[in-house]
Amino acid sequence: MVVWTESAKADLRAIHDFIAHDSCYYAKKVTQDIREKMDGLDEFQKMGRIVPEINDDLVRELSLYSYRIIYEIKDQTIFILAVVHQRRNLKGDDVSREAS
């Protein structure tokens, strides 16, 4: 099961709103594509790479467009923790591990 944390939902809404200033169509497409990409995690939990700044085998990321989708594996549940721009360095950031 894939569960979106509140902070990840907020990230996705912020991405949508930012893109929507230029194009409502692309705002919807990007956010929909991000959600769809995460659907495959039920079967392939370790599909993403380990997040280098965190270096924990259970905290991984997938990339789409210019975004990093960070998730944590906890038992049979995947918690989407954050959706951040690729240029953002997570060192020092508090990527909320609400699944812990």
Secondary structure, 3 states (H helix, E strand, C coil): CEEECHHHHHHHHHHHHHHHCCCHHHHHHHHHHHHHHHHHHHCCCCCCEECCCCCCCCEEEEEECCEEEEEEEECCEEEEEEEEECCCCCCCCCCCCCCC
